[in-house]
Amino acid sequence: MTPSELKYNVETKGTDSYFFTRSSMKFFGDTMKNYGCRDNGDTWELWRKRPVKHGLNNSTYFDKKTFARVFPLYS
């Protein structure tokens, strides 16, 4: 799965329509080239290759079946 394929699936499923919008990405100073995607068990991890505005470099997780955004619990 590439970041572009993940974007397409998220947008077509209608689960998180604001994550990949041009205005949201522009606000954070991000581009699609800055993303990588990796398999993380039951989820896809969308990670940033380089930090963006204000040092933001968090990963975002999407469910493999529904492509809904998932927020992991940290212990």
C-alpha positions as a printed Julia matrix, in Angstrom:
75×3 Matrix{Float64}:
   0.0    0.0    0.0
   1.32   3.4   -0.95
   0.31   6.67   0.73
  -1.62   7.63  -2.42
  -3.54   4.34  -2.43
  -4.38   4.85   1.24
  -5.58   8.4    0.51
  -7.8    7.11  -2.3
  -9.33   4.4   -0.09
  -9.94   6.79   2.81
 -11.6    9.33   0.51
 -13.78   6.79  -1.33
 -14.96   5.09   1.88
 -15.94   8.5    3.25
 -14.53   7.75   6.7
 -12.22  10.72   7.33
 -12.79  13.31   4.67
 -10.71  16.12   6.24
  -7.4   14.39   6.82
  -6.15  14.58   3.23
  -7.78  17.86   2.13
  -5.56  20.42   0.52
  -6.39  23.03   3.17
  -5.58  20.68   6.07
  -2.28  19.62   4.56
  -1.38  23.23   3.72
  -2.17  24.31   7.29
   0.33  21.78   8.66
   2.87  22.41   5.88
   2.61  18.85   4.59
   2.68  17.17   1.17
   1.96  13.64  -0.01
   5.67  13.21  -0.81
   6.42  13.51   2.9
   4.35  10.41   3.79
   5.28   6.75   3.95
   2.92   3.85   4.6
   3.61   0.58   6.39
   1.72  -2.49   7.55
   1.08  -2.42  11.28
  -0.97  -5.56  11.98
  -4.66  -4.64  11.75
  -3.91  -1.06  10.69
  -2.0    0.93   8.11
   0.49   3.36   9.61
   0.9    6.62   7.73
   4.18   8.13   8.9
   5.99  11.36   8.09
   9.46  11.16   6.62
  10.38  14.63   7.9
   8.81  16.81  10.62
   6.48  19.6    9.47
   5.41  22.86  11.16
   6.2   23.04  14.87
   8.09  19.72  14.75
   4.97  17.63  14.13
   6.08  14.11  13.18
   3.35  11.82  14.59
   2.11   8.76  12.74
  -1.56   8.28  11.89
  -3.27   4.89  11.81
  -6.11   3.65   9.59
  -8.09   0.42   9.95
  -7.36  -2.05   7.13
 -11.01  -3.06   6.6
 -12.93   0.19   6.98
 -10.14   2.73   6.36
 -11.42   4.69   9.36
  -8.86   6.59  11.4
  -7.78   4.67  14.52
  -6.35   6.24  17.65
  -3.99   3.79  19.42
  -4.01   3.46  23.2
  -0.64   3.96  24.82
   0.1    2.32  28.13
